[in-house]
Amino acid sequence: MTVPDKWVIIKVDDSLYKVFATWYGGYLSSDRWRMNSGIVSVEEDDDFYYFEGNSKSIYKCNKKSYGTSFWTYGILNGIIEDTKNELGDEITILDENTNFKELIN
């Protein structure tokens, strides 16, 4: 199970949702990021969402940690622009008040 420090959900075109996750670096390392293969199911408890991807990986995302770091926000915006320019796909970052359980289930 993967537990990011920060996370957002992105929507690709009309039907594909992905987790874009950020982990903070530290004194000896920099921030890092990962995007999952696409969300296939969503579970939740009081504090966390559990997003399962196509590859069966699970992202355990704290409900109070929605967002990105400054650096990974720049990375994500680059991905959005590159995808739009090269493939014509529209990617949007969903609002943190989205009911994520209703996206897939």
LUMPAZA-438912 format. One record per residue (C-alpha): residue number from 1; residue in three letters; y, z negated, x. Coordinates in nm, 4 decimals, always signed. Layout:
BEGIN
NUM:ALA:Y:Z:X
...
END
This chain:
BEGIN
1:MET:+0.0000:+0.0000:+0.0000
2:THR:+0.3405:+0.0983:+0.1327
3:VAL:+0.6362:-0.1370:+0.0782
4:PRO:+0.9730:+0.0234:+0.1610
5:ASP:+1.2971:-0.1679:+0.2197
6:LYS:+1.4923:+0.0752:-0.0005
7:TRP:+1.3818:+0.3561:-0.2323
8:VAL:+1.4995:+0.6135:-0.4852
9:ILE:+1.3219:+0.8477:-0.7219
10:ILE:+1.4086:+1.2143:-0.7015
11:LYS:+1.3399:+1.4822:-0.9595
12:VAL:+1.2465:+1.8304:-0.8398
13:ASP:+1.3212:+2.0958:-1.0996
14:ASP:+1.2066:+1.9744:-1.4425
15:SER:+0.8767:+1.7987:-1.3926
16:LEU:+0.8062:+1.6727:-1.0410
17:TYR:+0.9101:+1.3203:-0.9435
18:LYS:+0.8864:+1.1778:-0.5917
19:VAL:+0.9562:+0.8501:-0.4143
20:PHE:+1.2002:+0.8782:-0.1247
21:ALA:+1.1497:+0.5576:+0.0732
22:THR:+1.3476:+0.3959:+0.3542
23:TRP:+1.2458:+0.1333:+0.6088
24:TYR:+1.5079:-0.0355:+0.8207
25:GLY:+1.4702:-0.0222:+1.1932
26:GLY:+1.5588:-0.3117:+1.4081
27:TYR:+1.6848:-0.3882:+1.7502
28:LEU:+1.4346:-0.1547:+1.9161
29:SER:+1.3890:+0.1146:+1.6521
30:SER:+1.5840:+0.3193:+1.4018
31:ASP:+1.5544:+0.3563:+1.0251
32:ARG:+1.2743:+0.5790:+0.9061
33:TRP:+1.1954:+0.7528:+0.5822
34:ARG:+0.9105:+0.9132:+0.3925
35:MET:+0.8785:+1.1122:+0.0716
36:ASN:+0.5582:+1.0873:-0.1277
37:SER:+0.3544:+1.3818:-0.2521
38:GLY:+0.4590:+1.3415:-0.6148
39:ILE:+0.4188:+1.0563:-0.8603
40:VAL:+0.1093:+1.0651:-1.0821
41:SER:+0.1275:+0.7139:-1.2309
42:VAL:+0.3663:+0.4196:-1.2558
43:GLU:+0.2834:+0.0536:-1.3101
44:GLU:+0.5175:-0.2420:-1.2974
45:ASP:+0.5367:-0.6182:-1.2970
46:ASP:+0.8418:-0.8464:-1.3105
47:ASP:+0.9623:-0.7613:-0.9597
48:PHE:+0.8025:-0.4337:-0.8516
49:TYR:+0.7209:-0.0791:-0.9523
50:TYR:+0.3945:+0.0656:-0.8206
51:PHE:+0.4160:+0.4429:-0.7793
52:GLU:+0.0880:+0.6230:-0.7127
53:GLY:+0.1143:+0.9629:-0.5490
54:ASN:-0.1012:+1.2756:-0.5576
55:SER:-0.2549:+1.1648:-0.2281
56:LYS:-0.3527:+0.8277:-0.3858
57:SER:-0.0982:+0.6387:-0.1733
58:ILE:+0.0825:+0.3601:-0.3559
59:TYR:+0.4453:+0.2663:-0.2994
60:LYS:+0.5255:-0.0928:-0.3998
61:CYS:+0.9009:-0.0808:-0.4681
62:ASN:+1.1124:-0.3881:-0.5307
63:LYS:+1.3240:-0.3385:-0.8433
64:LYS:+1.6251:-0.4939:-0.6662
65:SER:+1.6081:-0.2532:-0.3687
66:TYR:+1.6980:+0.0796:-0.5293
67:GLY:+1.9010:+0.2949:-0.2932
68:THR:+1.8956:+0.4239:+0.0644
69:SER:+2.0447:+0.3363:+0.3975
70:PHE:+2.3534:+0.5274:+0.5074
71:TRP:+2.1455:+0.7334:+0.7520
72:THR:+1.8635:+0.8190:+0.5102
73:TYR:+2.1163:+0.9066:+0.2379
74:GLY:+2.2412:+1.1774:+0.4741
75:ILE:+1.8834:+1.2940:+0.5341
76:LEU:+1.8149:+1.3097:+0.1598
77:ASN:+2.1338:+1.5053:+0.0918
78:GLY:+2.0312:+1.7513:+0.3632
79:ILE:+1.6910:+1.7949:+0.1975
80:ILE:+1.8598:+1.8512:-0.1397
81:GLU:+2.0944:+2.1158:+0.0007
82:ASP:+1.8263:+2.2906:+0.2080
83:THR:+1.5858:+2.3058:-0.0859
84:LYS:+1.8535:+2.4433:-0.3159
85:ASN:+1.9615:+2.7079:-0.0652
86:GLU:+1.6156:+2.8154:+0.0536
87:LEU:+1.3973:+2.7772:-0.2551
88:GLY:+1.6434:+2.7597:-0.5411
89:ASP:+1.4905:+2.4300:-0.6548
90:GLU:+1.7201:+2.1689:-0.8065
91:ILE:+1.6715:+1.8137:-0.6792
92:THR:+1.8485:+1.5175:-0.8332
93:ILE:+1.8488:+1.1476:-0.7521
94:LEU:+1.7692:+0.9478:-1.0648
95:ASP:+1.9883:+0.6589:-1.1734
96:GLU:+1.8564:+0.3111:-1.0945
97:ASN:+1.8608:+0.2264:-1.4682
98:THR:+1.6050:+0.4971:-1.5448
99:ASN:+1.2906:+0.3796:-1.7242
100:PHE:+1.0522:+0.4968:-1.4518
101:LYS:+0.7417:+0.4165:-1.6566
102:GLU:+0.8432:+0.6860:-1.9063
103:LEU:+0.8623:+0.9584:-1.6422
104:ILE:+0.4895:+1.0005:-1.6027
105:ASN:+0.2975:+0.7797:-1.8447
END
